[in-house]
């Protein structure tokens, strides 16, 4: 991959940064899965289902279109003809780094949850300085979610006791995620 400088920085919202799309998430999954070993498109789709769980199961046609684009760009290579096996190239690993640097416009939404799961699944494939940047950015987004949770929690008077308990559980989950991200950052030090 050559000499890579960190490109993943916490988004402060001060400048325009492209938000991740479903196609970006497919590219992360395809490049990350094929970076570990030669895989078929079905292997890639299975990996997405394993990582994202019930949150997202993309159509096979969508994945195929992304794989074809990655092949044209030289970010994946194929071998084996009909039952092709794909492998990520060095430019594909660079692309994976750039994809992990994308912002998520709404941290609590589904695409962000899937993006976080995919990002963490393939974080070990990118250089340590970029891992640090990814974790810092994720921590920034988690803090933003916590602030939003606190705002919603303070304003939410319509909920009964059971709804309030569920909302409180959401806050505990965010706190645990924040603690985990801080621990992961400390491990990189």
C-alpha positions in Angstrom: 0.0 0.0 0.0 2.9 2.3 0.2 3.2 5.2 2.6 -0.3 6.0 3.7 -1.1 9.0 5.8 -4.2 9.2 8.1 -7.3 10.3 6.2 -9.9 9.3 8.7 -10.6 12.3 11.0 -13.5 13.1 13.3 -16.1 15.0 11.5 -16.9 18.2 13.2 -19.7 19.2 10.9 -17.7 22.3 9.9 -17.2 21.2 6.3 -19.0 19.2 3.7 -18.1 15.5 3.9 -19.8 12.9 1.7 -22.1 10.6 3.6 -21.9 6.8 3.2 -24.5 5.2 0.9 -25.7 1.6 0.6 -23.3 1.1 -2.4 -20.4 2.3 -0.2 -21.3 -0.3 2.5 -21.4 -3.0 -0.2 -17.9 -1.9 -1.4 -16.6 -2.0 2.2 -18.0 -5.5 2.6 -16.7 -6.7 -0.8 -13.2 -5.2 -0.4 -12.9 -6.3 3.2 -14.0 -9.8 2.7 -11.8 -10.3 -0.4 -8.8 -8.8 1.4 -8.9 -11.8 3.9 -8.9 -14.5 1.2 -10.2 -15.2 -2.3 -14.0 -15.2 -2.1 -17.0 -15.5 -4.4 -19.9 -13.0 -4.5 -22.0 -15.4 -2.5 -19.2 -15.5 0.2 -19.4 -11.7 0.2 -23.1 -11.7 0.6 -22.9 -14.3 3.4 -20.3 -12.1 5.2 -22.7 -9.1 5.0 -25.5 -11.1 6.5 -23.1 -12.4 9.3 -21.8 -9.0 10.1 -25.0 -6.9 9.7 -27.3 -9.5 11.0 -31.0 -8.7 10.6 -30.3 -5.0 10.0 -29.5 -5.3 6.3 -29.6 -8.0 3.6 -28.8 -6.4 0.2 -30.0 -7.7 -3.1 -27.5 -9.9 -4.9 -27.9 -7.7 -8.0 -26.8 -4.6 -6.0 -23.7 -6.5 -4.8 -22.9 -7.7 -8.3 -23.0 -4.1 -9.7 -20.6 -2.9 -7.0 -18.2 -5.9 -7.6 -18.2 -5.1 -11.3 -17.4 -1.5 -10.6 -14.6 -2.5 -8.3 -13.2 -4.8 -11.0 -13.3 -2.1 -13.6 -11.4 0.2 -11.2 -8.7 -2.4 -10.5 -9.7 -2.6 -6.8 -10.6 -6.3 -7.1 -9.2 -9.0 -9.3 -11.0 -12.2 -10.4 -9.9 -15.7 -11.1 -11.7 -18.9 -11.9 -14.1 -18.0 -14.7 -17.8 -18.9 -14.0 -17.4 -19.3 -10.2 -15.0 -16.4 -9.9 -13.1 -15.8 -6.8 -12.2 -12.2 -6.0 -9.2 -10.8 -4.2 -8.6 -7.2 -3.1 -5.7 -5.3 -4.7 -3.5 -2.7 -3.1 -5.6 0.1 -4.7 -8.7 -1.7 -3.3 -7.2 -1.5 0.2 -6.6 2.2 -0.3 -10.2 2.5 -1.4 -11.3 0.6 1.7 -9.5 3.2 3.8 -11.3 6.0 2.0 -14.6 4.3 2.4 -14.1 3.9 6.2 -13.5 7.7 6.3 -17.0 8.5 5.1 -19.4 10.3 7.4 -22.8 9.1 8.5 -25.3 11.9 8.5 -27.6 10.4 11.1 -25.6 8.3 13.7 -28.6 6.5 15.0 -30.0 5.4 11.7 -29.8 2.0 10.1 -27.1 2.8 7.6 -24.9 4.1 10.4 -25.4 0.9 12.5 -24.5 -1.3 9.5 -21.6 1.0 8.6 -20.2 0.7 12.1 -20.5 -3.1 12.1 -18.8 -3.3 8.7 -16.1 -0.8 9.7 -15.2 -2.7 12.9 -15.2 -6.0 11.0 -12.5 -4.8 8.6 -10.7 -2.2 10.7 -7.7 -4.5 11.3 -7.1 -4.5 7.5 -6.1 -0.8 7.4 -2.9 0.8 8.8 -2.8 1.7 12.5 -2.9 5.5 12.1 -6.0 5.1 10.0 -7.5 2.8 12.6 -7.0 5.5 15.2 -8.7 8.0 13.0 -11.6 5.7 12.4 -12.0 5.1 16.2 -11.7 8.8 16.9 -14.4 9.5 14.4 -16.6 6.8 15.7 -16.2 8.1 19.2 -17.1 11.6 18.0 -20.3 10.1 16.4 -21.1 8.2 19.6 -20.8 11.4 21.6 -23.1 13.1 19.2 -25.6 10.3 19.6 -25.3 10.6 23.4 -26.1 14.3 23.3 -29.1 13.6 21.0 -30.2 10.9 23.5 -29.9 13.3 26.4 -31.9 15.9 24.5 -34.7 13.4 23.5 -34.7 12.0 27.0 -35.2 15.4 28.6 -38.0 16.3 26.2 -39.8 13.0 26.2 -42.7 13.5 28.7 -45.2 11.4 26.8 -43.7 8.1 27.7 -44.9 5.9 30.5 -42.7 4.0 32.9 -42.0 1.1 30.5 -41.2 3.5 27.6 -38.9 5.4 29.9 -37.1 2.2 30.9 -36.6 1.4 27.2 -35.2 4.9 26.5 -32.9 4.5 29.5 -31.6 1.2 28.1 -30.8 3.1 24.9 -28.6 5.5 26.9 -26.8 2.7 28.7 -26.1 1.0 25.3 -24.6 4.3 24.0 -22.5 4.6 27.1 -21.2 1.1 26.7 -20.3 1.8 23.1 -18.5 4.9 24.1 -16.5 3.1 26.7 -15.6 0.3 24.2 -14.4 2.9 21.7 -12.3 4.6 24.3 -10.8 1.2 25.3 -10.0 0.4 21.7 -8.3 3.7 21.2 -6.2 3.2 24.4 -5.1 -0.2 23.1 -3.7 1.5 20.0 -1.6 3.8 22.1 
